[in-house]
Amino acid sequence: MASQTRYLLGEDEIPTSWYNIAADLPVPPAPVLHPGTGQPIGPADLAPLFPMAIIQQEVSSDRFIPIPEPVLDIYRLWRPTPLHRAHRLERALDLPAGVRIFYKYEGVSPGGSHKPNTAIPQAYYAKQEGVARIATETGAGQWGSAMALAGSFFDLEVKVYMVKISFVQKPYRRALMETWGATCVPSPSPDTNAGRAILERDPESTGSLGIAISEAVEDATTRDDTKYALGSVLNHVLLHQTVIGQEAVRQMEMADAWPDVVIGCVGGGSNFAGLSFPFIREKLGGRPVRVVAAEPAACPTLTRGTYAYDFGDTAMLTPLVKMHTLGHGFVPAGIHAGGLRYHGAAPLVSLLLDQGLIDAVAVLQRPTFEAATLFARSEGILPAPEAAHAIRVTIDEALAAKQAGEPRTILFGLSGHGNFDLSAYDSYISGSLRDYEHPQSEIEAALADLPDVSRETSLG
């Protein structure tokens, strides 16, 4: 069926387990370290932050972890998500028949992105443990929206610290969170010690995910009724997102196709991991596929960061994880792809890059929106600015294959729609959007404050 556009699975084909890539890695992940002692942390150290079921998933080495039925019941509202063949984009690029583009579309979720895939189980496990309240952060607002949605399903109070530049740029994200019952404040805020300290030093701070994480972690650890929820980076978050890739493997087989290249955007790494990890499992089993992470040149964590232990937040409240990082004090420029402005990348994604199992590419903001606009005008879906980075790299891959006269099948992750991000498109269309590459001197200054972890060499 060469003309087929969408490849759909039935509700009975939703994956019933999450896939844990840690079981198949060629080397074990580096341990998470206590910020005070530098020693590997245990479950008790994470208990103030997360429900115990989440902690167990974070450290699990089981290949598959069953999805609870109440979570599956909510997943059925939008999963499985469709796989699309991008026929119209292919024609717009004048691609030969052997160059094919597919995309897995997560914008059909109630929150409009992939984020509910992990927000729902995190809320479920918190409710199971008797938690009444969740504190979290959000960059562009996709995660905050998803957590607000999950809170409404499980009757949890949700407090969202939203990076201030995104809070200003995307007011309807706040409105969406509040519609689902959450409270959303701009970060840095006067509500926490971490936020007040930042505002005292810089009253005009535009914020960062590192700052917002500090506020949410402080909130959660100072209240007995509250746990913290994270939308990216940590193992359990990436685990929950693998429903995307598991479905995509089946759907590519339905299309009688196998990707030569799988492409996803990377901020913290959850969308990228969710799509790519099941394909990397196939790669580790001998099935060829190249996997590419697309990130913004303004926050080039994978392409210009250092692989080292670092804090996940600015105030140094979190445990130390080994990841590609720009330094916990790094404050990115206020680019519109707010979900890709985190100083670090997921430890599992970072390890895959270090092992040569994935590649990373950084792209500028204007060419990214040029690709997003072409996609919107051909495929009809307005992409989230984050996902637009994957579209840019996908188009570059397709044009390179065309020029080389080589067949190539490309799969990318469309992590969500951009219907709440019209200010970004308005800036691009009006000509006010500017490219920005972060100065090396500022990256080096942030990296100079990396923690001194003497155990790092022996721990890998």
For each residue, the residues with C-beta under 8 A, 3 or more apart:
1: 4
2:
3: 87
4: 1 7 85 255
5: 84 85 87
6: 82 83 84 85
7: 4 82 83 84 85 251 252 254 255
8: 80 82 83 251
9: 13 14 80 247 250 251 254
10: 13 80
11: 14 76 79 80
12:
13: 9 10 80 247 250
14: 9 11 72 75 76 79 80 243 247
15: 18 19 67 242 243 246 247
16: 66 67 72
17: 64 65 66 67
18: 15 64 65 67 239 240 242 243
19: 15 63 64 239 242 245 246 277 278 281
20: 23 57 60 61 62 63 64 65 235 239 242
21: 24 25 238 242 273 277 280 281 348
22: 25 28 29 60 61 235 348
23: 20 61 62 63
24: 21 63 281 284
25: 21 22 28 29 348 351 352 355
26: 284 355
27: 351 355 460
28: 22 25 460
29: 22 25 235 322 347 348 351
30: 309 321 322 347 351 456 459 460
31: 40 41 459
32: 40 41 319 320 321
33: 37 38 39 40 41 309 319 320 321 453 455
34: 37 38 39 40 41 45 319 320
35: 311 316 317 318 319 320 451
36:
37: 33 34
38: 33 34 320 453 454 455
39: 33 34
40: 31 32 33 34
41: 31 32 33 34 45 46 319
42: 45 46
43: 46 47 52 55 56 59
44: 47
45: 34 41 42 319
46: 41 42 43 49 50 55 58 319
47: 43 44 50 52 55
48: 220 221
49: 46 217 220 221 227 228
50: 46 47 54 55 58 227 228 236
51: 54 55 122 125 126 128 129 131 227
52: 43 47 55 56 129
53: 56 57 125 128 129
54: 50 51 57 58 122 125 236
55: 43 46 47 50 51 52 58 59
56: 43 52 53 59 60
57: 20 53 54 60 65 235 236 239
58: 46 50 54 55 234 235 236
59: 43 55 56 235
60: 20 22 56 57 65
61: 20 22 23
62: 20 23 65
63: 19 20 23 24
64: 17 18 19 20
65: 17 18 20 57 60 62 239
66: 16 17
67: 15 16 17 18 71 72 75 121 243
68: 71 72 121 124
69: 72 73
70: 73 74 124
71: 67 68 74 75 120 121 124
72: 14 16 67 68 69 75 76
73: 69 70 76
74: 70 71 77 120 153
75: 14 67 71 72 78 79 117 120 243
76: 11 14 72 73 79
77: 74 109 110
78: 75 81 108 109 110 116
79: 11 14 75 76 117 243 247
80: 8 9 10 11 13 14 247 251
81: 78 104 105 106 108 109 244 247
82: 6 7 8 104 105 108
83: 6 7 8 102 103 104 105 247 248 251 252 254 255
84: 5 6 7 102 103 104 105 379 414
85: 4 5 6 7 100 101 102 255
86: 89 90 101 102 103 375 378 379
87: 3 5 90 91
88: 91 92 378 379 380
89: 86 92 93 101 374 375 378 379 395
90: 86 87 93 95 99 100 101 398
91: 87 88 94 95 378
92: 88 89 374 377 378
93: 89 90 395 398 399 402
94: 91 402
95: 90 91 99 100 101 398 401 402
96: 99 402 405
97:
98: 401 406 407 408
99: 90 95 96 398 401 402 406 407 408 409 410
100: 85 90 95 257 408 409 410
101: 85 86 89 90 95 394 398 410 412
102: 83 84 85 86 252 255 257 259 409 410 411 412
103: 83 84 86 394 411 412 413 414
104: 81 82 83 84 244 247 248 251 275 411 412 413 414
105: 81 82 83 84 108 381 414
106: 81 109 113 114 117 244 271 413 414 415 416
107: 112 113 381 384 414 415 416 417
108: 78 81 82 105
109: 77 78 81 106 112 113 114 115 116 117 146 416
110: 77 78 116 149
111: 115 116 119 142 145 146 149 416
112: 107 109 142 145 384 416 417 419 420
113: 106 107 109 116 142 145 146 384 415 416 417
114: 106 109 117 241 244 270 271 274 413 415 416
115: 109 111 118 119 142 143 145 146 147 231 270 416
116: 78 109 110 111 113 119 120 146 149 150
117: 75 79 106 109 114 120 240 241 243 244 274
118: 115 121 122 146 231 236 237 240 241 270
119: 111 115 116 122 123 143 146 147 149 150 229 231
120: 71 74 75 116 117 123 124 150 153
121: 67 68 71 118 124 125 240
122: 51 54 118 119 125 126 134 147 150 229 230 236 240
123: 119 120 126 127 134 147 150 151 153 154 156 229
124: 68 70 71 120 121 127 128 150 154
125: 51 53 54 121 122 128 129
126: 51 122 123 129 131 134 154 156 227 229
127: 123 124 130 131 154 155 156
128: 51 53 124 125
129: 51 52 53 125 126 227
130: 127
131: 51 126 127 134 156 225 226 227
132: 156 157 225 226
133: 156 157 158 159 223 225 226 227
134: 122 123 126 131 147 151 156 157 158 159 220 226 227 228 229
135: 159 161 216 217 219 220 223 226 227 228 229
136: 143 144 147 158 159 160 161 216 228 229 230 231
137: 143 144 160 161 162 163 187 209 212 213 215 216 231
138: 141 142 143 144 145 147 160 161 162 163 166 173 184 212 231
139: 142 143 162 163 166 209 212 267 338 339 340 341 342
140: 163 166 170 173 337 338 339 384 385 386 421
141: 138 144 145 162 166 170 173 174 176 177 338 420
142: 111 112 113 115 138 139 145 146 173 231 339 384 386 415 416
143: 115 119 136 137 138 139 146 147 231 232 339
144: 136 137 138 141 147 148 160 162 173 177 182 184
145: 111 112 113 115 138 141 142 148 149 173 176 177 180
146: 109 111 113 115 116 118 119 142 143 149 150 231
147: 115 119 122 123 134 136 138 143 144 150 151 158 160 182 229 231
148: 144 145 151 152 158 160 176 177 178 179 180 181 182 184
149: 110 111 116 119 145 146 152 153 180
150: 116 119 120 122 123 124 146 147 153 154 156 158
151: 123 134 147 148 154 155 156 157 158 180 181 182
152: 148 149 155 180 181
153: 74 120 123 149 150
154: 123 124 126 127 150 151
155: 127 151 152
156: 123 126 127 131 132 133 134 150 151
157: 132 133 134 151 181 183
158: 133 134 136 147 148 150 151 177 181 182 183
159: 133 134 135 136 182 183 185 216 219 226
160: 136 137 138 144 147 148 177 182 183 184 185
161: 135 136 137 138 185 187 189 191 192 195 212 215 216 219
162: 137 138 139 141 144 166 167 173 174 184 185 186 187 212
163: 137 138 139 140 166 167 186 187 206 207 208 209 211 212 338 341
164: 167 168 186 187 188 205 206 207
165: 168 169 206 207 334 338
166: 138 139 140 141 162 163 169 170 173 207 338
167: 162 163 164 170 171 173 174 184 185 186 187 207
168: 164 165 171 186
169: 165 166 334 336 338 423 424
170: 140 141 166 167 173 174 338 420 421 423
171: 167 168 174 175
172: 175 176 420
173: 138 140 141 142 144 145 162 166 167 170 176 177 184 420
174: 141 162 167 170 171 177 178 184
175: 171 172 178 179
176: 141 145 148 172 173 179 180 420
177: 141 144 145 148 158 160 173 174 180 182 183 184
178: 148 174 175 181 182 183 184
179: 148 175 176
180: 145 148 149 151 152 176 177
181: 148 151 152 157 158 178
182: 144 147 148 151 158 159 160 177 178
183: 157 158 159 160 177 178
184: 138 144 148 160 162 167 173 174 177 178
185: 159 160 161 162 167 189 191
186: 162 163 164 167 168 189 207
187: 137 161 162 163 164 167 195 207 211 212 215
188: 164 194 195 196 198 199 205 207 211 212 215
189: 161 185 186 192 195 199 215
190: 195 196 199
191: 161 185 195 215 219
192: 161 189 195 196 214 215 218 219
193: 196 197 218
194: 188 197 198 211 214 215 218 314 315 317
195: 161 187 188 189 190 191 192 198 199 211 214 215
196: 188 190 192 193 199 200
197: 193 194 200 201 315
198: 188 194 195 201 202 205 207 211 314
199: 188 189 190 195 196 202 203 205
200: 196 197 203
201: 197 198 205
202: 198 199 205
203: 199 200
204:
205: 164 188 198 199 201 202 211 331
206: 163 164 165 331 334
207: 163 164 165 166 167 186 187 188 198 211 212
208: 163 211 212 314 330 331 332 341 343
209: 137 139 163 212 213 268 341 342 343
210: 213 214 311 312 313 314 328 329 330 331 342 343
211: 163 187 188 194 195 198 205 207 208 214 215 313 314 315
212: 137 138 139 161 162 163 187 188 207 208 209 215 216
213: 137 209 210 216 217 230 312 313 314 318
214: 192 194 195 210 211 217 218 313 314 315 317
215: 137 161 187 188 189 191 192 194 195 211 212 218 219
216: 135 136 137 159 161 212 213 219 220 228
217: 49 135 213 214 220 221 228 313 317 318
218: 192 193 194 214 215 221 222 315 317
219: 135 159 161 191 192 215 216 222 223 226 228
220: 48 49 134 135 216 217 223 226 227 228
221: 48 49 217 218 228 317
222: 218 219
223: 133 135 219 220 226
224:
225: 131 132 133
226: 131 132 133 134 135 159 219 220 223
227: 49 50 51 126 129 131 133 134 135 220
228: 49 50 134 135 136 216 217 219 220 221
229: 119 122 123 126 134 135 136 147
230: 122 136 213 233 234 237
231: 115 118 119 136 137 138 142 143 146 147 237 268 270
232: 143 237 238 267 268 269 270 342 346
233: 230 237 268 269 270 312 321 323 342 344 345 346 347
234: 58 230 237 238 321 346 347
235: 20 22 29 57 58 59 238 239 346 347 348
236: 50 54 57 58 118 122 239 240
237: 118 230 231 232 233 234 240 241 268 270 346
238: 21 232 234 235 241 242 269 270 273 274 277 346 348 349
239: 18 19 20 57 65 235 236 242
240: 18 117 118 121 122 236 237 243 274
241: 114 117 118 237 238 244 245 270 271 273 274 275
242: 15 18 19 20 21 238 239 245 246 273 274 277 278
243: 14 15 18 67 75 79 117 240 246 247 274
244: 81 104 106 114 117 241 247 248 271 274 275 413
245: 19 241 242 248 249 274 275 276 277 278 279
246: 15 19 242 243 249 250 278
247: 9 13 14 15 79 80 81 83 104 243 244 250 251
248: 83 104 244 245 251 252 275 278 279 411
249: 245 246 252 253 278 279 282
250: 9 13 246 247 253 254
251: 7 8 9 80 83 104 247 248 254 255
252: 7 83 102 248 249 255 257 258 259 411
253: 249 250 256 257 258
254: 7 9 83 250 251
255: 4 7 83 85 102 251 252
256: 253
257: 100 102 252 253 409
258: 252 253 287 289 409
259: 102 252 262 279 289 409 410 411
260: 288 289 290 408 409 410
261: 289 290 291 292 397 408 409 410 411
262: 259 275 276 279 289 290 291 292 411 412
263: 291 292 293 294 390 393 394 397 410 411 412 413
264: 271 272 273 275 276 292 293 294 390 412 413 415
265: 271 272 293 294 295 337 340 386 387 388 389 390 413 415
266: 269 271 272 293 294 295 301 302 340 345 349 360
267: 139 232 295 299 337 339 340 341 342 386
268: 209 231 232 233 237 342 344 345 346
269: 232 233 238 266 272 273 293 345 346 348 349
270: 114 115 118 231 232 233 237 238 241 273 274 346
271: 106 114 241 244 264 265 266 274 275 386 387 413 415
272: 264 265 266 269 275 276 293 349 413
273: 21 238 241 242 264 269 270 276 277 346 348 349
274: 114 117 238 240 241 242 243 244 245 270 271 277 413
275: 104 241 244 245 248 262 264 271 272 279 411 413
276: 245 262 264 272 273 279 280 291 358 413
277: 19 21 238 242 245 273 274 280 281 348
278: 19 242 245 246 248 249 281 282
279: 245 248 249 259 262 275 276 282 283 289 291 411
280: 21 276 277 283 284 289 291 352 357 358
281: 19 21 24 277 278 284 285
282: 249 278 279 285 287 289
283: 279 280 286 287 288 289 291 357
284: 24 26 280 281 357
285: 281 282
286: 283
287: 258 282 283
288: 260 283
289: 258 259 260 261 262 279 280 282 283
290: 260 261 262 359
291: 261 262 263 276 279 280 283 352 357 358 359
292: 261 262 263 264 358 359 360 361 393 397
293: 263 264 265 266 269 272 302 349 353 358 359 360 361
294: 263 264 265 266 360 361 362 363 389 390 392 393
295: 265 266 267 299 300 301 302 303 340 360 361 362 363 389
296: 299 300 335 337 340 341 362 363 364 365 368 389
297: 300 362 363 364 365 435 436 437 438
298: 332 333 335 341 365 436 437 438
299: 267 295 296 326 330 332 333 335 340 341 342 343 438
300: 295 296 297 303 304 305 326 362 437 438
301: 266 295 304 305 324 325 326 342 343 344 345
302: 266 293 295 305 324 345 349 350 353 360 362
303: 295 300 360 361 362
304: 300 301 326 362 438 440 443
305: 300 301 302 324 325 326 343 344 345 443 447
306: 324 325 326 447 450
307: 322 323 324 325 350 353 354
308: 322 323 325 450 453 456
309: 30 33 320 321 322 450 451 453 456
310: 320 321 323 325 327 328 343 344 450 451
311: 35 210 314 316 317 318 320 328 451
312: 210 213 233 318 319 321 328 344
313: 210 211 213 214 217 316 317 318 328
314: 194 198 208 210 211 213 214 311 328 329
315: 194 197 211 214 218
316: 35 311 313 328 451
317: 35 194 214 217 218 221 311 313
318: 35 213 217 311 312 313 321
319: 32 33 34 35 41 45 46 312
320: 32 33 34 35 38 309 310 311 451 453
321: 30 32 33 233 234 309 310 312 318 344 347
322: 29 30 307 308 309 347 350 351 456 459 460
323: 233 307 308 310 344 345 346 347 350
324: 301 302 305 306 307 344 345 349 350 353
325: 301 305 306 307 308 310 328 330 343 344 345 447 450
326: 299 300 301 304 305 306 330 343 344 438 443 446 447
327: 310 330 343 443 445 446 447 448 449 450
328: 210 310 311 312 313 314 316 325 343 344 446 449 450
329: 210 314 343 446 449
330: 208 210 299 325 326 327 343 442 443 446
331: 205 206 208 210
332: 208 298 299 335 341 343 438
333: 298 299 436 438
334: 165 169 206
335: 296 298 299 332 338 340 341 365 436
336: 169 365 369 385 421 423 424 427 433
337: 140 265 267 296 340 341 365 368 385 386 388 389 424
338: 139 140 141 163 165 166 169 170 335 341 385 386
339: 139 140 142 143 267 384 385 386
340: 139 265 266 267 295 296 299 335 337 385 386 389
341: 139 163 208 209 267 296 298 299 332 335 337 338
342: 139 209 210 232 233 267 268 299 301 345
343: 208 209 210 299 301 305 310 325 326 327 328 329 330 332 446
344: 233 268 301 305 310 312 321 323 324 325 326 328 350
345: 233 266 268 269 301 302 305 323 324 325 342 349 350 353
346: 232 233 234 235 237 238 268 269 270 273 323 349 350
347: 29 30 233 234 235 321 322 323 350 351
348: 21 22 25 29 235 238 269 273 277 351 352
349: 238 266 269 272 273 293 302 324 345 346 352 353 358
350: 302 307 322 323 324 344 345 346 347 353 354
351: 25 27 29 30 322 347 348 354 355
352: 25 280 291 348 349 355 357 358
353: 293 302 307 324 345 349 350 356 357 358 359 360
354: 307 350 351
355: 25 26 27 351 352
356: 353
357: 280 283 284 291 352 353
358: 276 280 291 292 293 349 352 353
359: 290 291 292 293 353
360: 266 292 293 294 295 302 303 353
361: 292 293 294 295 303 393
362: 294 295 296 297 300 302 303 304
363: 294 295 296 297 367 368 389 392 393
364: 296 297 367 368 435 436 437
365: 296 297 298 335 336 337 368 369 433 434 435 436
366: 369 370 428 433 434 435
367: 363 364 370 371 392 435
368: 296 337 363 364 365 371 372 385 388 389 391 392
369: 336 365 366 372 373 385 388 424 425 428 433
370: 366 367 373 374 392 428
371: 367 368 374 375 388 391 392 394 395
372: 368 369 375 376 382 383 385 387 388 391 392 418 425
373: 369 370 376 377 425 428 429
374: 89 92 370 371 377 378 395
375: 86 89 371 372 378 379 381 383 388 391
376: 372 373 379 380 381 382 383
377: 92 373 374
378: 86 88 89 91 92 374 375
379: 84 86 88 89 375 376
380: 88 376
381: 105 107 375 376 414 417
382: 372 376 417 418 419 421 422 425
383: 372 375 376 387 388 391 414 416 417 418
384: 107 112 113 140 142 339 387 388 414 415 416 417 418 421
385: 140 336 337 338 339 340 368 369 372 388 389 418 421 424
386: 140 142 265 267 271 337 338 339 340 389 415 416
387: 265 271 372 383 384 390 391 413 414 415 416 418
388: 265 337 368 369 371 372 375 383 384 385 391 392 418
389: 265 294 295 296 337 340 363 368 385 386 392 393
390: 263 264 265 294 387 393 394 412 413 414 415
391: 368 371 372 375 383 387 388 394 395 412 414
392: 294 363 367 368 370 371 372 388 389 395 396
393: 263 292 294 361 363 389 390 396 397 412
394: 101 103 263 371 390 391 397 398 410 412
395: 89 93 371 374 391 392 398 399
396: 392 393 399 400
397: 261 263 292 393 394 400 401 408 410
398: 90 93 95 99 101 394 395 401 402 408 410
399: 93 395 396 402 403
400: 396 397 403 404
401: 95 98 99 397 398 404 406 407 408
402: 93 94 95 96 99 398 399 405
403: 399 400
404: 400 401
405: 96 402
406: 98 99 401
407: 98 99 401
408: 98 99 100 260 261 397 398 401
409: 99 100 102 257 258 259 260 261
410: 99 100 101 102 259 260 261 263 394 397 398
411: 102 103 104 248 252 259 261 262 263 275 279
412: 101 102 103 104 262 263 264 390 391 393 394
413: 103 104 106 114 244 263 264 265 271 272 274 275 276 387 390
414: 84 103 104 105 106 107 381 383 384 387 390 391
415: 106 107 113 114 142 264 265 271 384 386 387 390
416: 106 107 109 111 112 113 114 115 142 383 384 386 387
417: 107 112 113 381 382 383 384
418: 372 382 383 384 385 387 388 421 422 424 425
419: 112 382 422
420: 112 141 170 172 173 176
421: 140 170 336 382 384 385 418 424 425
422: 382 418 419 425 426
423: 169 170 336 426 427
424: 169 336 337 369 385 418 421 427 428 433
425: 369 372 373 382 418 421 422 428 429
426: 422 423 429 430
427: 336 423 424 430 432 433
428: 366 369 370 373 424 425 431 433
429: 373 425 426
430: 426 427 433
431: 428
432: 427
433: 336 365 366 369 424 427 428 430
434: 365 366
435: 297 364 365 366 367
436: 297 298 333 335 364 365
437: 297 298 300 364
438: 297 298 299 300 304 326 332 333 442 443
439: 442 443
440: 304 443 444
441: 444 445
442: 330 438 439 445 446
443: 304 305 326 327 330 438 439 440 446 447
444: 440 441 447 448
445: 327 441 442 448 449
446: 326 327 328 329 330 343 442 443 449
447: 305 306 325 326 327 443 444 450
448: 327 444 445
449: 327 328 329 445 446
450: 306 308 309 310 325 327 328 447
451: 35 309 310 311 316 320
452:
453: 33 38 308 309 320 456
454: 38
455: 33 38 458 459
456: 30 308 309 322 453 459
457:
458: 455
459: 30 31 322 455 456
460: 27 28 30 322
